[in-house]
Amino acid sequence: MGYSCERNISLFVSLQAQDECAANGAYLADVADEAEENWIKGILNVINPQDGTDYYLGGQDLDDGQGMHWLSGMEMNYNDFVDGEPAGRYYLHMDYDLGFRWNTKNDDDQVRLFGFYIKNNFADFCVP
């Protein structure tokens, strides 16, 4: 299975990342299954092995602690949350310090800027 993606090399807070995606005809990535997640992790481990950058995915808690949802509208049937997550925080990211497993942050946690993973419908390629 091929995946259409880009890894953005700029660092943003989540809402800026969403805006950047939309401006380029794309969206923050959803993850359909373990194979897709392993594919993304494989790329991140090659191009980003030691700098500590976390990456936003397109999951958000849109209903005050009732669970994460993909902004794309895809059902969140697969996840790789660390223990205790999602914990009612708003933004989903792949956490570098936890082997790119999934963690969440709130607006007030966004002191650190993250990269982000996006999907588009243009081609089947990944741009590091």
HELIX and SHEET records of a PDB file:
HELIX    1   1 SER A   14  ALA A   23  1                                  10    
HELIX    2   2 GLU A   34  ILE A   47  1                                  14    
HELIX    3   3 TYR A   96  LEU A   98  5                                   3    
HELIX    4   4 ASP A  107  ASP A  109  5                                   3    
SHEET    1   A 4 TYR A  27  LEU A  28  0                                        
SHEET    2   A 4 PHE A 114  LYS A 119 -1                                        
SHEET    3   A 4 CYS A   5  PHE A  12 -1                                        
SHEET    4   A 4 CYS A 126  VAL A 127  1                                        
SHEET    1   B 4 TYR A  27  LEU A  28  0                                        
SHEET    2   B 4 PHE A 114  LYS A 119 -1                                        
SHEET    3   B 4 TYR A  55  GLN A  60  1                                        
SHEET    4   B 4 HIS A  69  TRP A  70 -1                                        
SHEET    1   C 5 TYR A  27  LEU A  28  0                                        
SHEET    2   C 5 PHE A 114  LYS A 119 -1                                        
SHEET    3   C 5 TYR A  55  GLN A  60  1                                        
SHEET    4   C 5 TYR A  91  ASP A  95 -1                                        
SHEET    5   C 5 ARG A 101  LYS A 105 -1                                        
END                                                                             
